[in-house]
Amino acid sequence: MLNKIGAVRAKLRYVHLATHLKTLAVMSNRQIDDYNRLRGYGDAAATPKKH
């Protein structure tokens, strides 16, 4: 049972990260700056625009 829970959580983490990366690929630089600011990532200008 614990192995199955671990596997499901790992898949969820992967899907979550993959979605973030795909989202950045379709966002404008302005949208990325806004996103980074709203997420509290500090200086949006210092944050990479694309992954």
Backbone as CSV, one residue per row, in Angstrom:
resi,resn,N_x,N_y,N_z,CA_x,CA_y,CA_z,C_x,C_y,C_z
1,MET,0.822,-1.187,0.000,0.000,0.000,0.000,0.875,1.263,0.000
2,LEU,1.906,1.309,0.834,2.774,2.482,0.876,3.526,2.673,-0.429
3,ASN,3.911,1.577,-1.081,4.585,1.688,-2.378,3.674,2.324,-3.414
4,LYS,2.419,1.942,-3.396,1.462,2.504,-4.355,1.255,4.002,-4.087
5,ILE,1.144,4.376,-2.814,0.993,5.789,-2.458,2.209,6.577,-2.936
6,GLY,3.400,6.041,-2.707,4.625,6.698,-3.141,4.671,6.875,-4.649
7,ALA,4.240,5.852,-5.374,4.242,5.918,-6.836,3.256,6.967,-7.341
8,VAL,2.091,7.045,-6.730,1.092,8.036,-7.131,1.592,9.445,-6.831
9,ARG,2.213,9.637,-5.673,2.742,10.962,-5.324,3.863,11.374,-6.272
10,ALA,4.712,10.435,-6.640,5.799,10.739,-7.576,5.233,11.141,-8.934
11,LYS,4.215,10.443,-9.394,3.594,10.786,-10.678,2.961,12.176,-10.614
12,LEU,2.310,12.477,-9.500,1.695,13.793,-9.330,2.754,14.888,-9.354
13,ARG,3.878,14.692,-8.679,4.959,15.678,-8.691,5.487,15.876,-10.106
14,TYR,5.640,14.782,-10.847,6.120,14.874,-12.225,5.139,15.661,-13.101
15,VAL,3.863,15.344,-13.006,2.852,16.031,-13.811,2.815,17.510,-13.452
16,HIS,2.914,17.820,-12.185,2.907,19.210,-11.730,4.091,19.983,-12.316
17,LEU,5.290,19.427,-12.214,6.475,20.092,-12.762,6.396,20.205,-14.286
18,ALA,6.005,19.136,-14.957,5.913,19.149,-16.418,4.919,20.216,-16.891
19,THR,3.828,20.373,-16.153,2.831,21.380,-16.508,3.399,22.786,-16.363
20,HIS,4.149,23.026,-15.292,4.788,24.336,-15.130,5.721,24.630,-16.304
21,LEU,6.515,23.663,-16.685,7.465,23.876,-17.770,6.760,24.117,-19.101
22,LYS,5.692,23.394,-19.357,4.937,23.597,-20.596,4.237,24.949,-20.600
23,THR,3.765,25.376,-19.446,3.088,26.665,-19.339,4.041,27.797,-19.680
24,LEU,5.264,27.739,-19.159,6.238,28.789,-19.452,6.540,28.882,-20.944
25,ALA,6.476,27.779,-21.639,6.794,27.766,-23.070,5.790,28.564,-23.895
26,VAL,4.577,28.771,-23.382,3.552,29.483,-24.144,3.242,30.862,-23.573
27,MET,3.946,31.256,-22.515,3.715,32.553,-21.895,4.643,33.613,-22.496
28,SER,4.148,34.843,-22.551,4.992,35.964,-22.978,5.931,36.323,-21.824
29,ASN,6.971,37.105,-22.126,7.887,37.535,-21.070,7.146,38.327,-19.992
30,ARG,6.191,39.136,-20.376,5.397,39.906,-19.403,4.610,38.968,-18.488
31,GLN,4.008,37.950,-19.076,3.249,36.996,-18.266,4.172,36.250,-17.303
32,ILE,5.349,35.893,-17.767,6.309,35.205,-16.907,6.743,36.110,-15.763
33,ASP,7.008,37.379,-16.058,7.365,38.329,-15.007,6.251,38.441,-13.965
34,ASP,5.003,38.564,-14.435,3.856,38.651,-13.519,3.738,37.377,-12.691
35,TYR,3.870,36.249,-13.336,3.783,34.951,-12.657,4.841,34.861,-11.560
36,ASN,6.086,35.197,-11.917,7.174,35.118,-10.941,6.941,36.069,-9.768
37,ARG,6.454,37.272,-10.058,6.180,38.239,-8.994,5.075,37.726,-8.081
38,LEU,3.993,37.221,-8.664,2.872,36.726,-7.875,3.247,35.495,-7.047
39,ARG,4.168,34.692,-7.553,4.631,33.517,-6.813,5.643,33.878,-5.737
40,GLY,6.089,35.127,-5.726,7.022,35.566,-4.704,8.455,35.169,-4.974
41,TYR,8.822,35.067,-6.245,10.162,34.636,-6.609,11.185,35.760,-6.577
42,GLY,10.833,36.892,-5.989,11.796,37.981,-5.872,11.846,38.811,-7.130
43,ASP,13.044,39.229,-7.497,13.250,40.098,-8.654,12.919,39.343,-9.934
44,ALA,11.780,39.654,-10.526,11.341,38.954,-11.741,12.330,39.148,-12.883
45,ALA,13.020,40.282,-12.910,13.979,40.535,-13.985,15.184,39.593,-13.907
46,ALA,15.487,39.100,-12.724,16.640,38.215,-12.549,16.270,36.744,-12.761
47,THR,14.988,36.459,-12.917,14.523,35.085,-13.082,14.569,34.694,-14.552
48,PRO,15.058,33.505,-14.875,15.102,33.076,-16.272,13.710,33.127,-16.899
49,LYS,13.653,33.550,-18.159,12.374,33.700,-18.852,11.807,32.362,-19.318
50,LYS,12.664,31.501,-19.810,12.204,30.209,-20.331,13.050,29.114,-19.728
51,HIS,12.433,27.967,-19.516,13.170,26.816,-18.993,13.638,25.954,-20.130
